Amino acid sequence: MKLGVMAALFGEVGLDGALEKCREYALDCIELPVGYYGGKKLVDAGALLSDARARKAFQRKISDAGLEISALSAHGNPLHPERRIAEESHRRFQDAVRLAKKLGVEVVCGFSGCPGGSPADRTPNWVTCAWPDDFAAIATWQWEKKLIPYWKEQVRFASDHGVRIALEMHPGFSVYNADTLIRLREKCGKAIGANLDPSHLFWQGMDPLACVRALAGCIWHVHAKDCRIEPATTAVKGVLDTRPYREVLARSWVFCTVGYGHGPDFWGDFIRQLRAVGYDGAISIEHEDSLMSMSEGFGKAVALLKQLILRERAGASWWQ
């Protein structure tokens, strides 16, 4: 198993700065965003696709840093009812797939997207319950008319390029848990798998270890991000929380540095469970902790995960 970073974290310092950070922390791999959500693009896919010399220089820069690319990422909403947004997300996704083939990268990460609730909508409509019946009808329309047709085409496209699609199970999009990911995979094709981020599973009330088992054989990539649930707040408000992330004390849950929502016992077991189902790829760190600086939080995540991965590599039990 290899330790890396979702490099949007270093978007402010550019690619060279990101590679320097990876060297500083002695990482094995890097996940490179090609843009859209977050606006942090470290790779200009269009420029690299059109210039073989630039691609070779780019690949040399990555290898000189002692890294490999774990995935290219295009996190957008290709099913957005606003045509401009959907087309831009779709273009970035397909450019990422084309570039992945040319770079020898096997995985492109992204979101499933979320359509509107009808052809007349201008904003996405994420359905979270089956009643009143309007909601069940919306979900059926979204899957049958939008989600399945779109991803069937993208599976063919990705498969033609020798690339697997790693969808992050993220609330707000049509694929947000193991059940919806498996359903999309069964309907559209086996190129679809998971970019498994336990933080989004925690706050929805899921057990990431059980999700690893449920997704055995179709985990293509893994994010390391933690989530702290605030029991006193959740007891009153539940977990559906639209307050801004910066309002930490008022929220039912917050993203946090690896180890600060769930301790080393969980993260050690998470790594062991991934190995048990045959995953031996990248653990890509994300940092979205409102209370800890990037350098502090990222450093703590690297230190903990390195220790646990080394123990697993050595065959030692994580509790010893």
C-alpha positions in Angstrom: 0.0 0.0 0.0 1.3 3.5 -0.9 0.8 6.8 0.8 0.0 9.9 -1.2 -2.0 13.1 -1.3 -4.9 14.6 -3.1 -2.8 17.5 -4.4 -5.6 20.0 -4.6 -4.4 20.6 -1.0 -1.3 22.3 -2.5 -3.1 24.2 -5.2 -1.8 27.6 -4.0 1.8 26.6 -4.6 1.4 25.0 -8.0 2.8 21.7 -9.3 6.4 22.4 -8.5 5.5 23.4 -5.0 3.2 20.3 -4.6 6.1 18.0 -5.7 8.4 19.7 -3.2 5.9 19.1 -0.4 5.6 15.4 -1.5 9.4 15.1 -1.3 9.5 16.8 2.1 7.0 14.3 3.5 8.6 11.3 1.6 5.3 10.3 -0.1 5.0 7.5 -2.6 2.4 8.9 -5.0 0.3 11.9 -5.9 -3.3 12.3 -7.1 -3.5 15.2 -9.5 -6.6 17.3 -10.1 -7.5 18.6 -13.6 -10.0 21.0 -12.2 -13.6 22.0 -11.7 -15.0 21.9 -8.1 -12.6 23.8 -5.9 -11.0 25.5 -8.9 -7.7 24.0 -8.0 -6.1 22.6 -11.2 -2.5 21.4 -11.0 -2.6 19.8 -14.4 -3.6 21.4 -17.7 -4.9 18.3 -19.4 -5.6 20.1 -22.7 -2.0 21.3 -23.0 -0.5 18.0 -22.2 -2.8 16.1 -24.5 -1.7 18.3 -27.5 2.0 18.3 -26.8 4.0 15.1 -26.5 7.1 16.9 -25.5 5.3 18.6 -22.7 4.0 15.3 -21.5 7.4 13.7 -21.4 8.7 16.7 -19.4 5.8 16.4 -17.1 6.3 12.7 -16.5 10.0 13.3 -15.9 9.2 15.9 -13.3 7.0 13.4 -11.5 9.5 10.6 -11.6 12.4 12.9 -10.6 10.3 13.7 -7.4 10.3 10.0 -6.7 6.6 9.8 -7.2 4.0 7.9 -9.3 0.6 9.3 -10.2 -2.1 7.3 -8.3 -5.0 9.0 -10.2 -6.1 12.0 -12.1 -9.2 13.7 -10.6 -12.0 15.5 -12.4 -14.5 16.4 -9.6 -17.5 18.0 -11.3 -21.2 17.4 -12.0 -21.6 16.2 -15.6 -25.3 15.8 -15.0 -25.9 19.3 -13.8 -29.1 20.7 -15.3 -27.3 23.9 -16.2 -25.9 22.9 -19.6 -22.7 25.0 -19.3 -21.7 23.4 -16.0 -22.5 19.9 -17.2 -20.5 20.3 -20.4 -17.5 21.7 -18.6 -17.5 18.8 -16.1 -17.9 16.3 -18.9 -15.1 17.8 -20.9 -12.7 17.7 -18.0 -13.6 14.1 -17.2 -13.0 12.9 -20.7 -9.8 14.9 -21.0 -8.6 13.3 -17.8 -9.4 9.8 -19.2 -7.5 10.6 -22.5 -4.6 12.0 -20.5 -4.5 9.1 -18.1 -4.1 6.7 -21.0 -1.2 8.7 -22.4 0.5 8.9 -19.0 -0.1 5.2 -18.2 -2.4 6.1 -15.2 -5.1 3.5 -14.6 -7.6 5.5 -12.5 -9.7 8.7 -12.9 -11.5 9.9 -9.8 -14.7 12.0 -9.8 -18.3 12.2 -8.7 -21.4 10.5 -10.2 -23.1 13.9 -10.6 -26.7 14.8 -9.7 -29.4 15.9 -12.2 -32.3 18.2 -11.5 -35.6 16.8 -10.5 -37.1 17.3 -14.0 -36.2 18.5 -17.5 -37.3 22.0 -16.4 -34.9 22.3 -13.4 -31.9 24.5 -13.3 -30.3 23.2 -10.1 -29.5 19.7 -8.9 -32.0 17.8 -6.8 -30.6 15.3 -4.3 -33.3 13.0 -3.1 -32.9 11.7 0.4 -36.2 10.0 1.1 -38.9 7.9 -0.7 -42.0 9.8 0.4 -44.0 11.8 -0.5 -44.2 9.9 -3.7 -42.8 12.9 -5.6 -39.4 12.1 -4.4 -39.5 8.5 -5.4 -40.6 9.5 -8.9 -37.7 12.1 -9.1 -35.1 9.4 -8.1 -36.5 7.0 -10.7 -36.4 9.6 -13.4 -32.9 10.7 -12.5 -31.5 7.1 -12.6 -33.4 5.9 -15.7 -33.2 9.0 -17.9 -29.9 10.7 -16.8 -27.6 8.7 -14.6 -27.6 5.3 -16.2 -27.5 6.5 -19.9 -24.7 8.9 -19.1 -22.5 6.5 -17.2 -23.0 3.6 -19.7 -21.4 5.9 -22.3 -18.6 6.9 -20.0 -17.8 3.3 -19.1 -17.4 2.5 -22.8 -15.3 5.6 -23.3 -13.0 4.8 -20.3 -12.8 1.1 -21.1 -11.7 2.0 -24.7 -8.8 4.0 -23.0 -7.9 1.3 -20.5 -9.0 3.5 -17.6 -11.1 2.7 -14.5 -13.6 5.2 -13.1 -13.3 5.8 -9.3 -16.5 7.5 -8.1 -16.4 9.2 -4.6 -19.5 8.3 -2.6 -20.5 11.9 -1.7 -23.7 13.3 -0.3 -25.3 15.7 -2.8 -24.6 13.4 -5.7 -26.6 10.4 -6.9 -23.9 8.0 -5.7 -23.4 8.6 -2.0 -23.1 5.1 -0.4 -22.1 1.6 -1.2 -25.6 0.6 -2.3 -25.8 3.3 -4.9 -22.3 2.7 -6.2 -22.9 -1.0 -6.6 -26.2 -0.3 -8.3 -24.6 2.1 -10.9 -21.8 -0.5 -11.4 -24.3 -3.2 -12.1 -26.3 -1.1 -14.5 -23.4 0.5 -16.4 -20.3 -1.7 -16.2 -17.4 -3.0 -14.2 -15.1 0.0 -15.1 -16.9 1.8 -12.3 -15.6 1.4 -8.8 -15.1 3.4 -5.6 -12.8 6.2 -4.6 -13.5 5.4 -1.0 -13.5 8.3 1.5 -14.5 7.2 5.0 -15.3 10.8 6.1 -18.5 11.0 4.1 -19.6 7.6 5.3 -19.0 8.4 9.0 -21.4 11.3 9.2 -24.2 9.4 7.2 -24.1 6.8 10.0 -22.2 4.1 8.0 -19.4 1.8 9.1 -16.5 2.3 6.6 -15.1 -1.1 7.5 -18.4 -2.7 6.5 -18.4 -0.6 3.3 -14.9 -1.9 2.4 -16.3 -5.5 2.7 -19.4 -4.6 0.6 -17.2 -3.0 -2.1 -14.6 -5.8 -2.2 -13.2 -6.1 -5.7 -14.3 -2.6 -6.9 -12.3 -0.2 -4.8 -10.0 1.6 -7.2 -8.7 4.4 -5.0 -8.9 5.6 -1.4 -9.0 9.0 0.3 -7.9 9.5 3.9 -10.0 12.1 5.6 -11.6 12.0 9.0 -14.9 13.2 10.4 -15.8 14.1 14.0 -19.4 13.6 15.0 -20.7 15.9 17.8 -23.1 13.7 19.8 -24.7 16.6 21.8 -25.5 18.5 18.6 -26.5 15.5 16.6 -28.9 14.4 19.4 -30.9 17.5 18.8 -30.3 18.3 15.1 -29.5 14.9 13.4 -26.7 14.7 10.8 -28.3 16.7 8.0 -26.5 20.0 8.5 -26.4 22.9 6.1 -24.5 25.3 8.4 -21.1 26.5 6.9 -18.2 24.4 7.7 -16.5 27.3 9.5 -19.2 27.3 12.2 -17.6 24.4 13.9 -19.3 24.7 17.3 -22.7 24.8 15.8 -22.4 21.9 13.4 -23.4 18.3 14.0 -20.2 17.1 12.4 -17.0 18.5 11.0 -14.2 17.2 8.8 -10.9 16.8 10.7 -7.3 15.6 10.5 -6.8 11.8 10.2 -6.8 10.4 13.8 -8.8 13.3 15.3 -12.3 12.0 14.6 -11.4 8.3 14.8 -8.2 7.2 16.5 -5.3 5.0 15.4 -7.4 1.8 16.2 -9.9 2.7 13.4 -7.3 3.7 10.9 -5.2 0.6 11.5 -8.2 -1.6 11.1 -9.2 0.4 7.9 -5.9 -0.3 6.3 -6.0 -4.0 7.3 -9.6 -4.4 6.0 -8.5 -2.9 2.7 -5.6 -5.3 2.4 -8.0 -8.2 3.4 -10.2 -7.5 0.4 -7.2 -7.2 -2.0 -6.7 -3.5 -2.2 -3.0 -2.6 -2.3 -3.1 0.9 -3.9 -2.9 4.5 -2.8 -4.1 6.0 0.4 -4.5 9.6 -0.7 -4.6 12.2 2.1 -7.1 15.1 2.1 -7.0 17.9 4.6 -10.2 19.8 5.4 -9.7 20.5 9.1 -11.1 23.9 10.1 -9.2 24.0 13.3 -5.8 22.9 12.2 -3.4 24.5 9.7 -2.6 22.6 6.5 1.0 22.0 7.5 0.1 20.8 11.0 -2.8 18.7 10.0 -1.2 17.1 6.9 2.0 16.4 8.9 0.0 14.6 11.6 -1.9 12.6 9.0 1.3 11.5 7.2 3.0 10.5 10.5 0.1 8.3 11.6 -0.7 6.7 8.3 3.0 6.0 7.6 3.3 4.2 10.9 0.2 2.1 10.3 1.2 1.2 6.7 4.7 0.2 7.8 3.3 -2.0 10.5 0.9 -3.6 8.0 3.8 -4.1 5.5 5.8 -5.8 8.3 2.9 -8.0 9.1 2.6 -6.6 12.7 -0.8 -6.2 14.3 -1.8 -2.5 14.6 -2.5 -2.8 18.3 1.0 -4.0 19.3 
